[in-house]
């Protein structure tokens, strides 16, 4: 009888610990989802695994990795993406760079002011689903110390470019 009581007590303690861990995990997932700002939203219109257009197979499935939103065409693609997450993120970064490079608003390094391409091929860095172009790899560390400052500079440069495009389409 004593052993049964001890076993029952141990089981209750285990369930309580599991419930607490589960509640913590749910809170962490909710916090992670709210940490994704508009700037970190998934910028592509296709699944990073299948290449299918998002929404073509129903509502896209959204996950957050390192504060970055990633959307999949279906839940089946998540496992493939997570199987080698580091490699998948590098591939995703390349796809984002391809999609955003043509509309990048600056011709100079946002950190140093050097002309992009003046020191060789510009370095394209993905920061939370946005590309930033640098004259060299050394500027990335400076950028990372105060990314909001530099992103604001890029955004300010993009506004006149967007206004120019809008006026061109109205004519």
Beta strands, then each sheet from edge to edge (+ up, - down):
strand 1: 61-65
strand 2: 68-72
strand 3: 123-127
strand 4: 130-134
sheet 1: 1+ 2-
sheet 2: 3+ 4-
end
